[in-house]
Amino acid sequence: MAAWCDDTARLVHLSRRRGSDDFDVRALRGRLLADLVVIVQDHAPFALEVTPRSIVLDDEPVFEAENSNAPVGERALERELSWVLHRDGVRALRFERGLDEREAGHLLDALLSAAPASATHEDTVTLLWEAGLEHVSLRTEEQSPVRTNPLHQQQAEIAVPHADDWLLPSDAPSDVRRAWAEMSGTRAAAVADFRGEWTRERQQPFADAIEAFAARMHDTDPRPETAEALAAAAVTWVATSMQRSDWLEAGRAHQMLRRIDPDGQHSTESLTHAFGSVDGAAITERLDEASTTEQARLFAFSVHVGAPALPLLINILGLSGKARVRAGATTALAYAFADDPAPLGRWLADSRWHVVRNVVFVLGQIGGIDVIPHLAVAARHIDARVRRAAIHALGQVPLFQRRAVLLQQLDQSDSRLLAAALTMLAREPDPKVSDAILAHLQAAEFESRPEEQKIALLTAYADVAEERAIPALDEVLNRGGWFARRAPERTAAARALARLGTPVAKLVLEAGLRHRSEAVREACDEALAQWGRA
């Protein structure tokens, strides 16, 4: 039994990742059916006691869940076999001889249907009750829907009527035996009618039934209260379908929601909450194993939903281990928030740097004036990888809008970030840009900068200022006088003059050939040797 429980737990995890139609899932399910029939035939009757962390047979644990405090990325208690059973109210499963593969199949299918989440119309107890199992019985624990305040009702318990209570006759019958005999005569016909009606109801797909019911209610009772109740039910249907990764049904549920609540007045807040409350780790795990068609359905559905789908897409960005899936999520975000990127801004404070970097990439794909404030925040992020992504994203924004953010990066100590900002500033020469670079060249801390930063500033200044850059380049070239030594910035200044290629720049280099310092003469000689190529 311990081996069977371990394999059943593996079946639940495999089905969560790949779906119940996967070849390996069906093969494992078939083997478990045969094994359970043999175990019950050989050892029944026996009962399995269920706790949140274990399954026990005759005081011996046959299944123990992994540590619920497992590190991030490891399986949590809420995804274990014992928790799935206990969560839905199962406290014991009792098996009797005579169990066949049909009944064993109903048991496994109920587990696989209810495992993804605490669904509204698919829980283990209900599914097993509907299956009508003859050789498997349950002991369950159900919470009462009635809630009373003990502070207000300390003296005596007050009976609270329930919606499912039958209306009892006011006068008791005088002859109970006669009344029972009268009713028992119609029992067989009533049971047959009930079973026939139940069969007809079960033959109609759930999606068809709920759509027909919602349309009938909406047409019959157009009050706002009815629309609000139907919208809440539709949101629950959307969330349940998402948790099962049934994106076709989720899209159908959302279409019904839009017919009931076209402007989102009754459903936008609850739909956003639903997207944030689903088990994103389970959905992402399934998505990583899914086909490209299934992945495309999810992202198309998310774009259609719009802003409420943001928490789910961010979860996928943070948890997916597949680059293709993350690329699909960023594309969906770019489409969904192209008109209003403001909701993306709050995720720039996420603690996961890779999530923030992907959000910055999305902002860059959207472009326009509206993303400038968010990219300015990202450009000051603590992680250099996010700051670099923000600089690259600014490439989708016109120069006059991004200039202020880029100029702030000239103080950065990260050489790659500085080079990226200078490259972007140099695309369109501007007096304000050249003045800002010149201020850094003339600053006292210029001498303490790394060599690669000095070279980048000098090269960018020559590209931006052009002829006006010659005096500053001349000063760097000849700095130090008689005691001037060979330095990377001196060589960079000489090469920048050669790149300018103007008569005045050539005169400066030729004058440097007569300088008293050998370092200056060598720098000018190398630059003039490259003059033709420049």
N, C-alpha and C positions, 0 to 999 in steps of 0.2 A: 504493500500500500504506500509506503514511503517513496518507492521508486515511481509509482504511478502519479503521486502528488507532485513530485519534482518535474516529471515530464509534462504534467498538466500546467504547471506554472510556466514551463518553457513554451508551451503552446499559447498561453495567454500573451506572453511577451512577444512571441513571433507573430501572432495575429495582429497585435497592436502595431507592429512595425510594417508588416507587409499586407495585411488584410486577410480575411477569411478565405478568399478565393486563390490564394497563393498555393503553388504546387506542394511546397514543403509543409505548409500548414495543413493541407488536406491529407497528406500522407501521414503526418504525425497524429492527426485526429483519428484517422482510420485505425491506426495501431492502438491508440488509447481506448477506442471503443471495444476492440476485441479483448484487450487486457482486463478492462473493468468487468466485462461479462464473465470471464474466467475467475477473477478474484471473488466476485459475488457468489458465483456458483460453488466455489470451493470453501468459502469461509463465512458466508452469511448465516444468520443475521449478525450485523455489527453496526455500530454508530460512530460517526466522526464528529467530535466536539470542535467547534470553531471559535477561536479568539482572534483579535486583531493581528496577533503576531504568529499564531501557530494553529495547526490542525492536529488533534489528539485522538488516538485510538487506544482504548483501554489504558488510560493514564500514561501512554507513551507517545511523545510527539512524532508524527510521521511527516510533518512539514514545519519548518521554522523560517520566518521571514528574515531578510537581511536587515542589518542595523539601520534604523530609520534616520540616524544621524550620519549617514554615509556622506563622503565628500561630494562636492558639486560634480555632476556628471554621472554619479553612480545611481543605481536604482533606489527609490525611496519606498517606505513602507506602504504608502497609498497605492502603489502599483503592484503589490504582491497578491498572490492567490488568496491567502487567508483574509486580507483586508477587503478584497472584492466581495467575498461571501459575507463577512461580518458587517460591512458597510450597508448592505442591502437588507440586513435583519436576520440573516441565517445564523442560528446558534448551534444547530446539529443537523446532520444528514444521516438518516437510517436506511440501510439497504437490506432488502429481503430477497430470498431465493426466487428465481424466475425472471430476473432482470434480463432483457434482451437488448440488441444493438439499437433498436428504435428508441427505447427509453434512455439508454446511455447517450445516444446522439442528442436527444433533447437536453440532457443535463449539460453536455459540453457546449452546445449551441447557446444555451442560456448564459453560461459563463462568458463566452466570447462576445455576445451581444451587449452584456452589461459591463464588461471590464473597462472599456475606455473611460467612462465617467459615470457619475450618478445621474443617469438619464431620467427623463420624465415618464416615458412610456415603455421603458425597457429596463426593468430591474430583475434580479435573479429570482426573487420569490414569485413575482407576477408571472414571469415566463414559465417557471416550473409548474405553477398552478394551472396555467392555460394548457400545458402539455398533458395534464391528467395522468401523471405517472402512478402506476399501481404498485410498484415495488421499490419506490423511493419516497420516503416521507420526511417532512421538514419540521423542525422546531424553530419557531421564529420569535423575534421580539420586535414589536411594532410600537412606535411612538404615538401617543394619543394626539389628535389634532386640536384638542381642547386645552387651553392654557388658562389657569386661574392664578390670581394674585394672593398668596397666602397671607399677606399683611391685611388684606381686606376681608378675607374669609377664614378667620381663625376659629370661629365657634362651631361651624357645621359645614359639611360638604353640600354644595348646591348642585343639583342635577342640571346640566347644560344640554339642551337639545342639539342633536347632530343632524346634518342634512340627510343622512342615509337612514335615520330612524324611521321605522314603519309606524303609521298611525294606528294605534290599538283601539279596539271598540271600547266604548265607555262602559257597557254592561257586559259582565262575564256570562258566557253561555251557561244555561242551567244544566245541560247534559253534555259533558265534555266528550264522552264516548260516542254519542250520537253525532255530534258535530264532526268528530274525527272520521267517522265512518262515511259521512256525507262527502267530506273533502277527499278522502283517500280514493274514492271511486273515479275521480278525474285526474289522479296523480300521473298515471302513465301518459295520458294525452298531453298534460301540461309539460311534463319533462321532455316529451318528443318535440313539442312546439318550441320549447326553450332551446333545445339542442339545434333544431333546424334554424332558428333565428340566429343563434350564435355562429353556426357554420357560415351562413350567408354574410354575416357581419365580418367574419375573419377572411372571407374571400375577397373583400374589397380592400385594396391597398390603403395603408394609413394616409398617405399623401392625398389620394383622391377623396377619402372620407373627410379629412379636416378641411380641404379646400371647399368641398360642397357645403359643409356645415358653416364655415365662415361666411361664404357668399350668401347662404340662406339667412343667417343671423343679421348680416349687414344690410340686406335688402328689407328684411322684416322690421328691424328696429334700428332706425338711423340715428338714435340718440348718441351724443358724445361719450356717455358712459359705456355704451356697448362697443363703440369703436376703440376706446381705451382698453377694455378687457380683451377684445380680439387681438389688438396690437401686442399686448403683453403675452398672449398665448403664442402668437407668431414669432415673437422674439425668442421665446423658450424653444420653439421648434427649430429656429435657426441655430441656436447654441447647441442643441442636442445633435443636430446633423453635423455641425462642425466638429464636435468632439468625436464623432464616429468617422470623421474624414470622408463623409459622403457629400461631396461638393455639388453634385447634381441636385440632390434633395435640398441642400442648403440654399442653392440658387432659387429653387422653386419656392421654398419658404420665404425667402426675401422678396420675391415677386408678389407673393400674397400679402406680405406686410406693406409693400408699397401701394397695393390696391386699397388696402384698409386705411392706411395712414400716408397719403401721398406726400405731404409736406414734412413728415417726421415729427409732428407736434407731440404725439403720444409715445414715440418709440426711440428717438435719437439717443436720449440719455441711457435708457435701459439697454439699447443695442450696443452702445459703447461699453457699458459695464459687462455685458455678456461676452464680448470679444476679449475683454481683459481678464475674465474669470475662468475661461476654459483652460484646460491643461495644455499649455503651449509646448511643453517638453514632449508629451505623447504625440501631439499633432506633428511636430517637427521630426520626431523619430520616424513616424510613418511616412512623412513627406520625403525624407532622405532616401527611403527604399522604394518610393513610388516611381511609376513611369513618367516620362516627360508629358504625356497627355494628362495624367492625373495632376501633376504639378501645374500645368497650364490652367486647368480648371480652377484650382485654388486661387491663383493670381488673378485670373479674369473675374472670379467672384469678388475678390477683395477690391479690385478697381471699381466694380459695379457698386459695391456697398459704400466706398469712399472713406470719409474720415473715421467712422466708428471702427474700421478694420485696422487702424494704426497699431493698437497694442499687439495684435496677433502678428502683423508683419515685422514689428520690432523684435518680438520673441523669436521669430524664425531667423532674423539676422543674428541674434545673439547666440542661438543654440545650434543652428545647422552646421554640420560638418562637411557639407558639399558646396563647392564654389558655385556650381550651376544653380543650386537652390537659392543661395544668397544673391546671385545676380538677378534671378527672377523676382526676388523680394524687392530689391532696389528699383528695378524697372517698374514694378507695380506701384511702389511709393511715388515714383516720379510722375506716373500717369494720374494717380489718385489725388495728388496734392499740387498739380501743375497750376491750378487757379488760386490756391490759397495755401502757401507753404508754412504758414504760421504754426500749425499744430506740430510740425517737425521740430520747431525750436526748443521745446521743453525737453526733448530727448538728448540735447547737447550736454545736459548735466548728468547723463547716465554714467555709472561707474565703470562700465566696460568700454575701453578705448576703441575696440574694433567696431562696436555698435555706433559710437559717435563718428568714427571715420566714415562708415557707410552712410550715415545720415548726411554728413557733409558732402559726400559724393552725390547723393540725391539732390541736395540743394544746388550743387553745381550744374547738374543736368537740367534742373528747372530754370535757373538763371533769372535775370531780371532784377528790378529794383528791390522787390520784396525780400529777396534772400540776403541782401547786404548786411542788415543788422545781425542776422544769425551767423553769417560767415565771419563777421567781426568778432563775435563771441568765440567762435571756434578757433580763430587765429590766436587767441590768448589762452588756449587750452594747455593744461599742464603737460600733456604728452606731445612730443615733437612730431610724431607721426600724424596726429590729428591736425596740428598746425600746418604741416606740409600739404595735407589734403585740402585744407581751407585755402591755401595760396593757389593751388592748382584749380580749385573750384572757382576762384575769382576770375579765372580766364574767360568764363562765360558771361561776364558783366562788363559793360562799357568802361573805358578807362576813367572818365571823369567821375564815375560812381565808385570805382574800386581804389582810386588813387590814395585816399586817406588811410584805408586799411593797410595797403601795401607799404606806405611810407613808415608806418609804425613798426614794420618788420625789420627796418634797417638797424635797429638796436639789438637784434637777436644775436645770441651767442652761437646758435646753430648754423654752421656754414652752409649746409644744404638748403636750409630754409632761406637764408640770406640770398643765396645764388638764385633760387627760384623767384623770390620777390624782385630781385634786380632784373632778371630776364624778362619778367612780365612788364616791369616799368619801362624797360628799354624798347618795348614794341612800338610805342608812340611817343617820340621825344616831346618833352614839355618843360618849360622854364621852371616850374615849381619842383619838378622832379630833379632837374639838374642842380638847383639851389640846395635841395635837401641832401643830395649825395655829396656836394661840395662841402657842406657843413660837417659832414662826418669825416671827410678827408682832412679837414683843417682842425678837427677836434683833438684835444690832448690825448684821448684814449686811442686814437688811431694807431699809434706806435705799439700799443700793447695787444692789438688784435692779432689773431692767427694769420699766417701768411696767405692762406687761401682766401680769407676775407678781404685782405688788403688788395690782392690782385683782382678780385671780383668787383670791388668798389671802383678801382681805377679803370677797369675795362668798361664797366657800365657807364661811368661818367663820360668817357670819351665817346661812347655810342650816343649818349643823350645830348650832351652839350655841343659836340662837334667842335667847330672853330673856337668857341668860347672856352673850351677845356684846356687850350694850350698853355696859358699862364700857370694853372695849377699843376699840370703835368710837368712843365718846366721846373717848377719849384721842387717837386718830388724827385725829379731826375738829378738835380744838382744839389740836393740837400746834403749837408755835411762838409761842403767845401773841400779843403785840402785833405781832410781826414775821412772823406767819404769812403765807405766800404761797399763791397758787392752785396746787394740785398735783392730779394724777390720783387719788392715794390719798385725798386729803381729799374729793374729790367722790364717790369710790367708797364711803367710809365713810358719807357723808350719804345716799346712795341706798340703801345696805344698811339703814340705820335706817328709811328710808321703806318698804322692802320688809317689814321686820318688822311694822310697822303696829300696835304696842302703845302704850298710853298713855304708858308710860315713854319709849319711843323718840320719841314726839311732843314730850314735854317737853324732851328733849335738843335736838331741832331748834329748838324755839321759843326755848330759852335761847341757842342759837347766833345767832339773829337779833339779839341785843343784844350780841354779841361786839365787842371793840374792833377786830378785824381785818376788813377788808372782804372778804378771801378766804373767811373762815369764814362771814360773813353771806350771801355770794352762794351758797355751797354749800348752806347750810341753806334759803335761799329757793327754790332750784331743786328741792330734795328735797321741800319742803312743797307745791310746785306740782304734784308728781306723786303726792301722798299719796292722792288719791281714786282714781287709776288703780291705785296699788299695792294 
